[in-house]
Amino acid sequence: MAYFFHYRYSMENICRETEKQKREKKVLERHDQLHRLFTKNRLSFEMERKRIIDEFFQDIKDEELKKKLRQLQATWDKSMKNASSEHNRFVLAKKMFWDHFHENWNPAINELDSLLKEINPPSLNNK
């Protein structure tokens, strides 16, 4: 019985690894294709990029989440379009990341921390 479990577990790992390798290969091929488009034909690249993004949004079932993500994408696209150089795009991307962190993630993390402390308050011995 233990051998069968070990064999089955090993086969599942092998299958999982094989699937992972297939996904990685597919993603790298897609990246290479997009890179070639970007360097040879920016308009085609932009059309493909927008198609991929729309495909992603179509898979989202929650309409409210879809709306928020589309707004975020529109903000990103507008900011990147108005950037005049690679350096400016980098600075804008960094600013958008940290703004989002401070406005969304950090408050959510602090709220979760407060809730956890209410459930299990730290005792004097744990400090």
Secondary structure, 3 states (H helix, E strand, C coil): CHHHHHHHHHHHHHHHHHHHHHHHHHHHHHHHHHHHHHHHCHHHHHHHHHHHHHHHHHCCCCHHHHHHHHHHHHHHHHHHHHCCCHHHHHHHHHHHHHHHHHHHHHHHHHHHHHHHHHHCCCCHHHC
